[in-house]
């Protein structure tokens, strides 16, 4: 089942940090954004924030993994990450917060071929 703004545990937190300038229904729902971009046939097929500076006001946001993420089983199935033992695997919002560096140097959530 797709996550929505009302069912996403971290929606408010995600929305404060979302670098996307689009006003689409996936904004602030990391797993839905990642799923959309990963299955897109258009370029860029990516949910990559590379080159987008992370706002300093978001650097102290918690990295905690949501305890009640209903999307986790579905996210695990689509997760492109090869680090199978990562505790954030399948928790897209926690992954994005963990990897998005202040200087935009990392390939955060990058699913490029």
Buried (B, 14 or more C-beta within 10 A) or exposed (E): EBBEBEBBBBBEBBEEBBBEEEEEEBBBBBBBBBBBBBEEEEEEBBBBBBEEEBEEEBEEBEEEBBEEBBBBEBBEEBBEBEEEEBEBBBBBBBBBBBBBBEEBEBBBBBBEE
